[in-house]
Amino acid sequence: MGERPLRVALLGCGVVGSEVARLLVAQREDLAARIGAPLELAGVAVRRLTRARDVPGLDAGLLTDDAAALVCREDVDLVVEVVGGIEPARSWLRSAIEHGKSVVTANKALLAEDGALLLAAAAEHGVDLYYEAAAAGAIPIVRPLRESLAGDRIRRVIGIVNGTTNYILTQMDETGASFGEALQEATALGYAEADPTADVEGFDAAAKAAILAGLAFHTRVRAGDVHREGITEVTAGDVASARRMGSIVKLLAICERSADGGGVGVRVHPAMIPRSHPLAGVRDAFNAVFVEAEAAGELMFYGRGAGGAPTASAVLGDLVAVARHRVEGSAGSRDVAYADLVIRPMGETVTRYHVSLDVADRPGVLAAVAAVFASHAVSIETVRQQQHVSPQGVSDEDGAGPDAELVVVTHAAPDRALAATVEALRDLDVVRSVTSVMRVEGEER
Amino acid sequence: MGERPLRVALLGCGVVGSEVARLLVAQREDLAARIGAPLELAGVAVRRLTRARDVPGLDAGLLTDDAAALVCREDVDLVVEVVGGIEPARSWLRSAIEHGKSVVTANKALLAEDGALLLAAAAEHGVDLYYEAAAAGAIPIVRPLRESLAGDRIRRVIGIVNGTTNYILTQMDETGASFGEALQEATALGYAEADPTADVEGFDAAAKAAILAGLAFHTRVRAGDVHREGITEVTAGDVASARRMGSIVKLLAICERSADGGGVGVRVHPAMIPRSHPLAGVRDAFNAVFVEAEAAGELMFYGRGAGGAPTASAVLGDLVAVARHRVEGSAGSRDVAYADLVIRPMGETVTRYHVSLDVADRPGVLAAVAAVFASHAVSIETVRQQQHVSPQGVSDEDGAGPDAELVVVTHAAPDRALAATVEALRDLDVVRSVTSVMRVEGEER
């Protein structure tokens, strides 16, 4: 067992960083036993030296506002980055790697932007770059995808990887609230930030989707390659419609191999999934990643996707791994982007649609609608037609005769054909409006 | 990238082994890319050379009935054992390790019996011993427990780790079947073996519980240390009673740190858990492992716990890892039993009980029953009392006056006190019979 302590530079001491610092102290003995050498904080880089830090036992003399100098100090072995954002984090980590430090990061934006370059730099310099906390928070998914399933072939990864949007959608499902009302509640409870854009528009989920796709398919995927739709346009009506067909609306991050095996599609959008699907039961701010592999079958990984302590747990797990490698003089398994599959555009992705239409209630409407689907080679799985009762009990509020609601669920077809079908439906004169369009994922079980 | 192929000795070519052999051929190129060197079958040890093998492309010349000779052959780098059972598997693996081969095994009985000795031998000889498939089949749980959570402190692991019993209990819950009827159906569908003892009596789950406890608590736990109760005595009445209180009966493998932190309790028994608990939704032959850690919070890992292809997937994942280590000249992280916590007997384990009593329907009964609980210092959480209606509509079939049913759920107490309470209740003269006793686990959410 090595004796020399391994010295850790911590970049960032906010919600996650202070929890990492706290655990380094609280778990000191367990960590030393697991690693074979004690871990010691060499320095903590912060933006403002004067701000009070709520870390019992943290020596104020360790604080510095010069992260760039800290990461190349000779007495530092390992660098933990929990600052977030692309710059200056990228420069610091590159410098750390070039100076022979192993790195642990929770920075999903950076990984989804420049992960491949940083990983290549780490390989070149013989150091580790670990990022479990960047993929799905505290949920251990990097090792399962990279190692446990290394002898298998992954077909599809479907994740609920954003806690804010899952909380909002759970509220909408359980209380009938609108998006706006549910967002307001999420904000009040601290589940949504003051500016919720990164969450509700799917940017956070898209970064994680890129990271998961890279791991699952051994292919470089960047956040910009991900088709992204948020949940701001999900209505109480969509949620109610999902409920009527035994489904629930979730914001899904989907990474899948194309049917011919040569391409990868990566997308984030709301979708209806059957309530019997294991992902349907993932409530509130919990996250989960569902994996379909050829030999292993269906797997799911469930837990907290965010928060100080859960994220710190994932960071510490990585820190133990890279520290062990230091003690043993080895390095962990490398991410290999050997497959380099083509990233397919959304239009080529095969999906299913749920479409609700407000139509004139007269004979021939269904035939006209069905003809539009047929002309785009989209096959219909189910149609449900019902007399429309408006909230006021008046069914012909626009004076154009009675309305009916037509709900169509399609079989699988290229997204492009489905989107074109919806456009054509909008122009059909028996269609008063397209009230809801949402993709359908997951099989009944 | 290494060029020399790594040569694999496969011990066993049954349901799992033939799938391992098939995947080694089918995934040859992907495996080589992930490892940095191709994998080659050096030999396949089987019991009967003459039996036909359903492995396309398997060279019959590789078959041998001399496993002991195969594992020490100089041209073998890695040994995969999917034979099962303690001997001769143990001797073969010990010999393989002594001859410098890294080993992958799916053998839960052996790991739960002698894992510590084999792991120590592997450490001494500088080779890997990997066993993901032994812990929970295809569910990646070894790496998460050993590595991802290495910086955290695990409080409790609760697993549904046996597919046969979970299938039977799912049937009993969904159809109202008796244990015997559900077992018959499981046998007909191939979910239960001709002799189902290892599954229904909890031996299989106990072996897995020992392995999981060792990983979670860094302590040596053997199958014999596990308190074990099977599901043969679970009645349709127990299942219905669970349903009435919003719960479901599952066979749980529970590994937990004692409240003082200095001990570990490991047990397998049927228990009622709330339907809102993530484990409650694990249906049919699926398995799941629920983990409560101090920083990470609640995590769950879900998938197939058995079957040829899923088990082979876990074996291959391990094989890629140990092969990579060969190419890099390193070894994986060691299991460290440094904590060596005391294993606490079941009587000291703190649990909750659900007790149904057939009682005389007259004043004072509840007071008498409550006094028995109180005299054992067991506190009652809820009592439900109802007029008992027998299937024949006759409530006093024994001629001793009308019956009532009393259902008591306790607060947490030492199992010994709860068991003694039940014994005392049996002797109480207002109690005609104790119709159901089952532990209650998991909190409402």
Interface residues (C-beta under 8 A of the other chain):
Chain A: E19 L23 Q27 D30 L31 A33 R34 E132 A138 I139 P140 V142 R143 P144 E147 S148 L149 A150 G151 D152 R153 H218 P278 G281 A293 E294 A295 A296 G297 E298 L299 M300 F301 Y302 G303 R304 G307 A309 P310 A312 S313 A314 V315 L316 G317 D318 L319 V320 A321 R324 E328 G329 S330 A331 S333 V336 Y338 A339
Chain B: E19 L23 Q27 D30 L31 A33 R34 E132 A138 I139 P140 V142 R143 P144 E147 S148 L149 A150 G151 D152 R153 H218 P278 G281 F286 A293 E294 A295 A296 G297 E298 L299 M300 F301 Y302 G303 R304 G307 A309 P310 A312 S313 A314 V315 L316 G317 D318 L319 V320 A321 R324 E328 G329 S330 A331 S333 V336 Y338 A339
